[in-house]
């Protein structure tokens, strides 16, 4: 019932907003001027045609073909088109591909939260899934023909299948995700690593549980035999019970102490080696896709397909800092509340030598990132239609010291994100998540908030299981909706013109 509720509620805002956007902005805008004509070429059957300015694979265009093929008979019946199949691939119809994926994405979010938090009520899971569907970067590009919504949907489908240990299906969704956006190969590796971590640690815990149960069973048998033989000779002695409780307490204590990063790493490596052939068999589909992707990079001469001179891989470590702050601001009730601040302070106080060292290293890395690896892409400096243009000029580049003053906020935001994740996942999983996020963001020279969507969703999906307070989620939903109202109003109702270029310009993420 919850899935249907999420799909219905998502449809309630997807359909009317799509109609409004298509009415006010009927022509392709921004990157759509490349994507829409390319998809229309495919609708015409020209599969060998390719625009050299397009950087991503053609996965979205093939999905649009399937979408239009499903709509076309109904369009003929309703007399919405009297033309050929190619004529049916209008801008509005192609944009509706993402509308369908937005609904599917909401259902996937519901399913993942339900899997990760089985004790949460159906109503609460539905509410969380609906709130997440309003995430501004996801919500805005639902109404345009970009790859973001389809990309997120494929990655979430891949992750859900892996959580359910359906690894072949997960790899198939991963292949689709890479075919939509090639950087998703990093998230495919992340999902595979997550599957290996769960698989190996589950096996380790199961073996430890069997050993503990066997020891307890043997101790119980010995204790029973002793009691039966001495029942009439002496009073009951509690020393055996105390000994058993002590041994059991050590076992429980050991289980609790084995949640650290070093133990997790050792357990994963040793278990992986012991069951290497079994792991290779189960995760071979992921390996095949990654190997084929490596061959593609060698053949293509790089990761991007077109416009290679404008998308050169660069070390942009400051991008990692920007992601933490943007994500923390969007979910401010989780990061800047009194409760979270107290948790962070208590954690630092409890393990102050290690925390002090980590904080010092993080601050040094942060200062080095913004000083040596803070890039200003020509697109960022020249295009005043994007919000990062104004954030760069008005905040980051407002004064030479500003980028350094923001470093402590970046570091706190990252520590807060990782602390929230560590409440629900093993530390080795959190480390893999951090490395995957860095691998996706650091090589991208352009500050583009759309690239933050997948790591943001993965963070929220795991954080919501433990941070399920209604007040926090209402505040987050309010932030999302407020940003959406502002950005969409600016996009639709505040157009402007450039003196050096014809046509109407609009503000966009």
N, C-alpha and C positions, 0 to 999 in steps of 0.2 A: 504493500500500500504506500510506503514511504517513497519508493521510486516513482510511482505514478504521480504522487503529490509534487515531488521535485520537478518532474517533467512538465506538469501542468502549470506550476507557478513560474518556471523559467519561460515557458511559452507565452505567458501573460505579458511579459515585458519584451520578449524577443520580437514577436509579431508586430505590435503597434509601432515600436521604435524602428523596425526595419522599413515599415511603410513610410514613416516620417522622413527617415534619412534618404530613401530612394526618391521621395517626392522633391526634397529640397536640393539634394546633390545627386541628380540622375546620371551624371557622367563620371567616368573613372577619375579618381583623384589620387595624387601623390604616387605611391608605388603601384597603384591599380593601373596606371597607364602602361605598365609593363605586363602585369599579371593577366588583366582582362583580355587584351588582344592575343596573348599567347594561348590562353584557354580557348578562345574563339577559333584559333587556328586548329587546335585539336578537335573542336566540334566540326570543323570542315574536313577533318580527316587528314590534315597536313601534319603528320606526326614527326616529320623530318625537319620541320621549321622550328627555329629557335632564336629568340631575341638574345643577343650577346650581352645585354645589360642585366639580365636576370641572373641572380647569384645562387638561387636555391634549385633543388631538383624538381621534376615535374609531377611529384606525387599529388599535389592539390588539384592539378588540372585533370588527372585521371579520376580522382574522386568526384570532381564536378561533372565529368562525363556520366558517371553512374547516377549521380543526383539528377541531372537533366533528363537522362533516359527514363528515370522513374516518374518524373513530372510530365514528360512530353505527351503521353496518351491522355492524361487528364487535361492538359492545356488544349489539345485538339478537341476534346469532348466539350469543354467549356468555351470553345471558340476564342481562346485568348491568343491563339496564333493560327494563321492559315499557311504559314511558311514551312520551310524545311526544318530539320533538326538543328542545323547550324544557326538559323534565325532565332531559335528559342534560347540560345545562349546569350541572352542580354546581360547587361551589367547587374540588373536587379536580381535576375535568376541565379547568376553566378555568386552574388553576395549571399543569397539564401543558403548556399552550401554551408557557410559558417553558422548560420542560424540553426541548422539541424545539428551541427557539431556542438554548439553551445548547450543544447538540450541534452545531448548524449554526455557531454562533459559533466553537467550537473548530476546526472544519474551515476556516473562513475565516481564522482566525489562522495556521493551518498554511500555507495557500496564500499569504498575504501574506509570511510569513517566507521561504518557498521562493522567491518572486519577488524579494524584496529581497536575499536571501543565497543565490544559486544554488550557491555553492561549499560551503555547509554540508552536512554529511551528513544523510541522511534520518532517522537515529536522533536526531541532535541537534535537528533541527527539530521532530520529534515530541515530544521531551522539553520543549522550550521552549513549544510550544503547550499541552501538558498543564499545565505550571506556571502559565501565564497564565490558564488556565481556573479556577484556584483563587484568583484575585484576590478578596479578601474581599468587596468591594462587589458584584461581579458574581456571585460564588458564592452569597451569602446570598439575594439577591433572585431567584435561579433558582427557589426553592421557594415564592414568593409571587406573587400576581397584580398585579404592578407593570409599568410600561412600560419599565423600564431594560434588561432583557435583549433584548427585541425591538428597542428603539431602537439599542443597540450593534450588534446583528447587521445591521440595515439600513445603518448608517453604514459598517461594515466591508465589506459587500458593495458599497456605492457606491465606496469607496476602491479596492478590488481591481479593479473594472471600469475605473476611471479609470487605474490603473497599467498595465493591459493595453490602454489607449487605446480602450476600447469606451465612448465617451462617451455615446451614447444610452442604453445599458443602465445606465450609472452614474447618469445623470439620473433614470431610472425608479426605481432604488433610493433615490435622494435624495428623490424625491417621497414614497415610502413612509416614509422616515425622518421627514420633516416631518409626515406624516399621523399618525405615532405620537407625536412630541413636537416642538412647533413650534420650539424653540430649535435643532433640528438644521438649520435653514436656515443657521445660521452655519457648521456643518460642511460643508454643501453648497457654500457659497461657498469654504471652505477647500479642498475637494477640487477645485473648478473652478480655483482659483488654482494649486493644485499641478499640475494638468494643463496649464495654460497655461505655467507655469514649465518643466516638463519638455519640452513641445512646442517652445517657442521656443528654449530653450537647446540642445536636441538639434539643432535646425535650424542654430543659430549654430555649434556645434561641428562639424557636418557640413560647413558651408561653409569653416570654417577648415581643416579636414582636407583638403578638396579643393584649397584654395589651396596648402597646404604640399606636398601630393603633387605638384601641378603644378610648383611651383618646384623641388622636388627632382628631378623627372623632367627638366626643362629643364636644370638644372645638370649632371645626369648625362650628358645628351646632349652638352653642350658640352665636358665633361671628356673624354668618350670620343673626340670628334673631335680634340681637342688631342693626346691621347695617341697616337692613330693617326698623326697627321701628324709628330710629333716623336719617335717611338719609337726611331728609329735615330740621331737627332742628339744626344740627351742622356740622361743618367741620369734615372730616375724621380724626380720632385720631390714631396715630401710636402706642399707648401704648399697645393695644391688640396684635398687631403684635410683638411688642418687647417682651411682656410676653410669647407669643407662642414660639418665637424663643428661649427665655431663657429656657422655659420648655423643648423644644425639644433638646436644647443644653445640658441640664442636663441629658436627656435620653441618648443622644449619648455619653456624657462623662461617664455616668455610664456603658454603654456597653463596652467602652474602658477600664474602670478601672476593669472590671470583668474578666480580663485575667490572674490574678495572681494565684499562686499556692494554696493559702488558699481558695480563692473563688472557684477555680476549684474543689478542694477536697470536700468542703462543697456541691457544686452543684451536684457532682457525687454521694456522699453518700446520700444526701436527695432525689435526683431524683431516685436513685436506690431503696431506701426504698419505695417510693411512687408507683413505678411500679415494685415491686419485683417479682410478679407472672408473669408479662409479660417478664421480663428479664430472669427468670428461664426457661420459655418456649422457648425463642429464643436461649439461650446459653446452654440449657441442653445437647446438643451433646458434647460440650467441657467438661462439668462437668463429664459426663459418662466416657470419655476417661481418664481424670485425675484420677478419682476414680479407674478405672481398672489398671492404671499405678501404683498407690499406692499399690494395691493388689499384682501386679507383684513384686514390690520391697520387700514386706514382704515375698512373696513366694521364691524369688530368694536370699534373704539375702543381697541384695545390688543392685546398679544400673547397674553395668557391668555384662556381661554374663560369660566371661572367663578371665583367667589371673588376677584374683582378687587381688592376692598378689602384683602385679606390678601396679595396678590402684586403690590404696586405696584413698578414699576421704580425702583430706588434705586441710587445710586453707592456700591457696597460694594467698594472697591478692596482692602480687607484680605482679602477672599475669595481674591484672586489669591495673596496671601502664604500663606494657609492651604493652598492646593492644593500649592504647591511643597514645603512641609515634610511634608505627609501623603504625597505621592508619594515623596519622598526617604526617609522612614522605612520605607515599605513595601518599598523597594528599597535598603535601607541598604548592602548589600555593593557596590553600584555607586557610591555617592556618598561614603561615609565610610571607604573603604579607603585604605591607605597609597599605593597606586598612583594613585588618583584625586586624593588630596591633593597628591601630588608633581606630577602633570600640571597641576593648577590653579596651584600655586606657580610652576612653570616657565613657564607661559603668562603669568602676571603679571610675572615677572622679565624675560621676553623682550621684552614690549611694555609696560614699566612705566608710561610716561606715559599711554598710552591706557587701560590697565587701571585705573590709579589714578583717572582721570577717570570712567570708567564705574562703578567701585565707589562713588565719591563720589556720583554722580548716583543710582545704585540705592539707596544707603542713605538719601539725602534723600527719594526717592520712597517708600521703605518706611516711614520715620518719619511722613511726611505721610499715608500711607494708613491706618496704624493709629491716628493721632491724630484725623484729620478724617473718615475714611471707614470707621470700624469700627462696625458696626451690631449691635444686639442685638434681633432680631425677637421680638415677643411670644410666638410659638410656641416659640422657643428657651428663653425664660425660664420658661415655664409648664409645659413637658412634660418630666418627668423620665424618660420612657421611651426617649429618644434619647441616644446617647453624646455628641453635641456639647454637650448640656446640662451634662454633668459636665466635659468638657474646658474649656468656657467658665468654669465656676465654680471648678474646682480648679486650672486652669493659667493660662489667659489673663487671667482676672479675679481671680486669687489676690491680687495686689498691683498697685497702680496702675502700677508700673514694669515689670511682667512683660511687657506687650505690646510695650514698647520694647526690652527685653532680647532678645526673640526676633527682632527685625528682622534682625540680622546672620546669624542662622541661616536665615531666609527667603531673604535675598539670596544666601547661599552655595548654598542648595538650587536656586534658579533658575539661577545661573551653572553649576552642575554639570549640571543638566538640559540647558541649551542647549549646553554644551560637548560632552556626549555625542551630542546630535543632530547637531552640526556635523561630527562624524566621518564621518557617512554621508550627509548632505544638504547642499545648497548653503545659504549663509548667508541668502539671500533666502527660502528655504523655511522655515528656522528662524524668521525674523522673522514670516512669515505664520502659522506655528503659534502663536507667542507672542501675536500680535494676536487670533487666533481664540479662544484660550483666555481671554484677557482679555474679549473680547466676550461670551462665554458666561457667565463667572463674575461679572464686575463688576456687572451689573444685578440680581443675585439677592440680596435682602435676608436670606434665611434661610441659615444655615450648614448645608449639606446635602452630605455626602460623596458621595452618589449622583451629584451633578453632575460629580464629578471623573473618572468612569469613562472617558468617551470620550477626553479629552486624555491620561489616563494610558495607555490602550492605544496610542494613536498614538505616544507617547514610547517605550514599551517595544518596540513592533514595529520601530522604527528603531534603537533602542539595542542590541537583542539581536544584530543582525547583526555588530557589532564587539565586543560584550562577551559572548562565547559561552563563557566559561570554565565548566566543569562545576561547580567549587566555588562560584562566585558564584550560579549558578542553583539549586544545591541549597540554599544558605542562603536565597535568596529564597523558594523553595518551602516551606522550613521555616517561615519567617515567615508566609506565607500560610495554611498549614495550621494553625499554632498559633492565629492570630487567628480562623480559622473555627471551630475546636473551641471556643474560649472564647465567641464571640458566639452560636453555635448552642446551646451548653449553657445559656447565660444565657436565651436566648429560650424554649427548651423546658422547662427544669427549674427556673427561678427566677421563677415568676409571682408577682405581688403584686396588692394591691387598693388602690383609692382610696376614701377615706371619702366623697367627694362624688359618686361615680359607680359604678354597678353594673357587674358583669362583672370578668373577670380581665385584668390588664394585663401586658405582657411587654416586656422590653428589646429594642430594635431599633436598627439603624443610623439 
